[in-house]
Amino acid sequence: MRSLRWLRVPFVITYAFLYLPIVVLVVLSFNASSSPFSWGGFSTRWYSVLAGDADVLRGLGNTLVVAVGATALSVVLGTLLAVGLQRHSRSGLLDAFALAPAIMPDIVLGIGLLAFFSLVSVTLGLHSVLLAHVVFGIAFVAAVVKARMSQVDSSLEEASRDLGAGAVSTFLRITVPSIMPAIIAGGLLVFTLSLDEFVIAFFTDGPTTPTLPIVIYSMVRFGVTPEINALASLLMLVSFTAVLAAQRITRLTDSV
């Protein structure tokens, strides 16, 4: 048993490596000093400064518009895609193509979307960022919902059709309720990814409608300030909450 205790050492080191910088970031966001690297006492002044920053608020508004819109469209289209792949297709090639945007490097996807928008003469702005986020959002929702559908008994849908219900009625009354936890979990994941996505937004956004990650990038170029630490802490809190909620819903789905 003593030898097994040594296995905890790499475990602790790994977690410290991953989360210690985040802890330092959160602590320094409450720093009273104007220097982001030296402690000057506890204060919430930078959160107050953040609330009055017009550029940050405008970027936050743009980000929320994109995140909410991308989540709504991704949930609808991703769910329909998952149903089609699971119930009406057994092609591994189609599965690979449908889920490819979820694993494709962001820079490749961003450059490809920028080239496509230029080819079809689409003006860049929030609408182009929204469409870009829907591209990878659909893949994430489809992956989560498809995994859930593989555990759902298809005989319930067949029984509904045998009793006279149409395809749409069966989908809305039988299929959707049985996969609803997975739909919610997929939506939360897309919202989290869209909220802090930078690379794709950087390539597909216009100059007058920056999202919050782009605003943060422009601020960091002139140096890290406690205001940026406070903003990063708030974004991290929202992301962690959404991810934990998605994991919780997924576990509930697996236990049903």
C-alpha positions in Angstrom: 0.0 0.0 0.0 2.9 2.3 0.7 4.1 2.0 -2.9 0.6 3.0 -4.1 0.8 6.2 -2.2 3.6 7.4 -4.5 1.0 7.3 -7.3 -0.6 10.4 -5.7 2.5 12.5 -6.3 2.1 12.8 -10.1 -1.6 13.3 -9.5 -1.1 16.2 -7.2 1.7 17.7 -9.4 -0.5 17.5 -12.5 -3.5 19.2 -10.8 -1.2 21.9 -9.3 0.3 22.5 -12.7 -3.2 22.9 -14.2 -5.0 24.9 -11.6 -2.4 26.8 -9.6 -2.1 29.6 -12.2 -5.9 29.9 -12.2 -5.9 30.3 -8.4 -3.2 33.0 -8.7 -5.2 34.8 -11.3 -8.3 34.8 -9.1 -6.4 36.0 -6.1 -4.7 38.8 -8.0 -8.1 40.0 -9.4 -8.8 41.1 -5.8 -5.5 43.0 -5.6 -5.8 46.6 -4.4 -2.5 47.5 -6.2 -2.4 48.8 -9.7 0.4 46.3 -10.4 -1.0 42.9 -11.5 2.1 41.1 -10.1 2.5 42.5 -6.6 0.0 42.2 -3.7 -1.3 45.5 -2.3 -4.2 44.3 -0.1 -7.7 42.9 -0.7 -10.0 45.0 -2.8 -12.9 44.6 -5.3 -12.1 47.9 -7.1 -11.2 46.3 -10.3 -14.6 44.6 -10.6 -16.1 48.1 -10.2 -13.8 49.4 -12.9 -14.7 46.5 -15.1 -18.4 47.3 -14.8 -17.8 50.8 -16.1 -15.6 49.9 -19.1 -17.6 50.7 -22.2 -15.4 48.5 -24.5 -15.7 45.5 -22.2 -19.5 45.9 -21.9 -19.9 46.2 -25.7 -17.7 43.1 -26.2 -19.7 41.2 -23.6 -23.0 42.2 -25.4 -21.6 41.0 -28.7 -20.4 37.7 -27.2 -23.7 37.0 -25.5 -25.6 37.6 -28.7 -23.3 35.2 -30.6 -23.3 32.6 -27.8 -27.0 32.5 -27.3 -27.7 32.5 -31.1 -25.1 29.8 -31.8 -26.4 27.7 -28.9 -30.0 27.8 -30.2 -29.2 27.0 -33.8 -26.6 24.3 -32.8 -29.1 22.6 -30.5 -31.8 22.4 -33.2 -29.5 21.4 -36.1 -27.2 19.2 -34.0 -30.1 17.2 -32.6 -31.6 16.6 -36.0 -28.2 15.6 -37.3 -27.7 13.1 -34.4 -31.2 11.6 -35.1 -30.4 11.2 -38.8 -27.0 9.6 -38.1 -28.3 7.3 -35.4 -31.6 6.2 -36.9 -31.2 6.5 -40.6 -27.5 6.0 -41.3 -24.8 3.4 -40.4 -22.0 5.0 -42.2 -18.8 5.6 -40.3 -17.7 8.0 -43.0 -20.7 10.2 -42.5 -20.2 10.2 -38.7 -16.6 11.3 -39.2 -17.5 14.2 -41.5 -20.3 15.3 -39.2 -18.1 15.4 -36.1 -15.0 16.7 -37.8 -15.5 20.4 -36.9 -15.3 19.4 -33.2 -11.8 18.1 -33.5 -10.5 20.2 -36.3 -7.9 22.8 -35.3 -9.5 26.2 -34.7 -7.0 28.0 -36.9 -7.8 25.7 -39.9 -11.5 26.1 -39.4 -11.2 29.9 -39.0 -9.1 30.3 -42.2 -11.4 28.0 -44.1 -14.5 29.9 -43.0 -12.9 33.3 -43.8 -12.0 32.0 -47.3 -15.6 30.8 -47.7 -17.1 34.1 -46.6 -14.8 35.9 -49.0 -15.8 33.6 -51.8 -19.5 34.2 -51.4 -19.0 37.9 -50.7 -20.4 37.8 -47.1 -19.6 40.9 -45.1 -17.9 40.1 -41.8 -19.6 40.9 -38.6 -21.6 39.3 -35.8 -23.6 37.3 -38.3 -20.4 35.7 -39.7 -19.1 34.9 -36.2 -22.5 33.4 -35.3 -22.5 31.1 -38.4 -18.9 30.1 -37.7 -19.7 29.1 -34.1 -22.7 27.2 -35.4 -20.4 25.1 -37.5 -18.5 23.6 -34.6 -21.5 23.8 -32.3 -23.5 21.5 -34.4 -20.7 18.9 -34.2 -20.6 19.0 -30.4 -24.3 18.8 -29.9 -24.5 15.9 -32.4 -21.8 14.0 -30.6 -23.5 14.3 -27.2 -27.0 13.6 -28.5 -25.9 10.7 -30.6 -24.2 9.0 -27.7 -27.4 9.3 -25.7 -29.6 8.0 -28.6 -27.5 4.8 -28.7 -28.8 4.0 -25.3 -32.5 4.8 -26.0 -34.7 1.9 -26.9 -35.9 2.4 -30.4 -38.9 0.1 -29.8 -40.7 3.0 -28.1 -40.6 4.9 -31.3 -41.7 1.9 -33.3 -44.6 1.4 -30.9 -45.7 5.0 -31.3 -45.7 4.6 -35.1 -47.7 1.4 -34.8 -50.3 3.1 -32.7 -50.9 5.6 -35.4 -48.6 8.5 -34.5 -46.9 10.3 -37.3 -43.1 10.8 -37.6 -43.2 14.3 -36.3 -45.5 13.5 -33.4 -43.3 10.5 -32.4 -40.2 12.6 -32.6 -41.6 15.4 -30.4 -43.4 13.2 -27.8 -41.1 10.1 -27.6 -37.6 10.9 -29.0 -37.1 14.5 -27.7 -38.1 13.8 -24.1 -35.8 10.7 -23.9 -32.8 12.7 -25.2 -33.6 16.0 -23.5 -30.8 15.8 -20.9 -28.3 15.3 -23.7 -29.7 18.2 -25.7 -29.3 20.5 -22.6 -25.8 19.2 -21.9 -24.8 19.8 -25.6 -26.3 23.3 -25.5 -24.4 24.2 -22.4 -21.1 23.0 -23.9 -21.7 25.0 -27.1 -22.5 28.1 -25.0 -19.3 27.7 -23.0 -17.2 27.2 -26.1 -18.8 30.1 -27.9 -18.4 32.4 -24.9 -14.6 32.2 -24.8 -13.7 31.3 -28.4 -11.1 33.5 -29.9 -9.3 32.1 -32.9 -12.4 31.5 -35.1 -13.9 34.8 -34.0 -10.6 36.6 -34.8 -10.8 35.4 -38.4 -14.5 35.8 -39.0 -15.4 39.0 -37.1 -15.6 42.5 -38.5 -13.6 45.5 -37.2 -16.6 47.2 -35.5 -18.2 44.3 -33.6 -15.4 42.7 -31.5 -16.4 39.9 -29.2 -15.2 39.8 -25.6 -12.2 37.5 -26.2 -11.0 39.9 -29.0 -11.4 42.9 -26.6 -9.3 41.0 -24.0 -6.6 40.3 -26.6 -6.5 44.0 -27.5 -6.2 44.9 -23.8 -3.4 42.3 -23.1 -1.3 43.7 -26.0 -0.6 46.7 -23.8 0.1 44.7 -20.7 -1.8 42.7 -18.1 -3.8 44.7 -15.6 -5.8 43.7 -12.5 -8.9 44.6 -14.6 -8.0 41.9 -17.0 -7.6 39.5 -14.1 -11.0 40.3 -12.9 -12.6 39.8 -16.3 -10.8 36.5 -16.8 -12.0 35.4 -13.4 -15.6 36.1 -14.3 -15.3 34.3 -17.6 -13.7 31.3 -15.9 -16.6 31.2 -13.3 -19.2 31.2 -16.1 -17.3 28.5 -18.0 -16.8 26.3 -15.0 -20.4 26.6 -14.0 -21.7 25.6 -17.5 -19.2 22.7 -17.9 -20.0 21.3 -14.4 -23.8 21.6 -15.2 -23.3 19.8 -18.5 -21.3 17.0 -16.8 -23.9 16.7 -14.1 -26.7 16.4 -16.7 -24.7 13.9 -18.7 -24.2 11.7 -15.6 -28.0 11.9 -14.9 -28.5 10.8 -18.5 -26.2 7.8 -18.2 -27.9 6.7 -15.0 -31.4 6.7 -16.5 
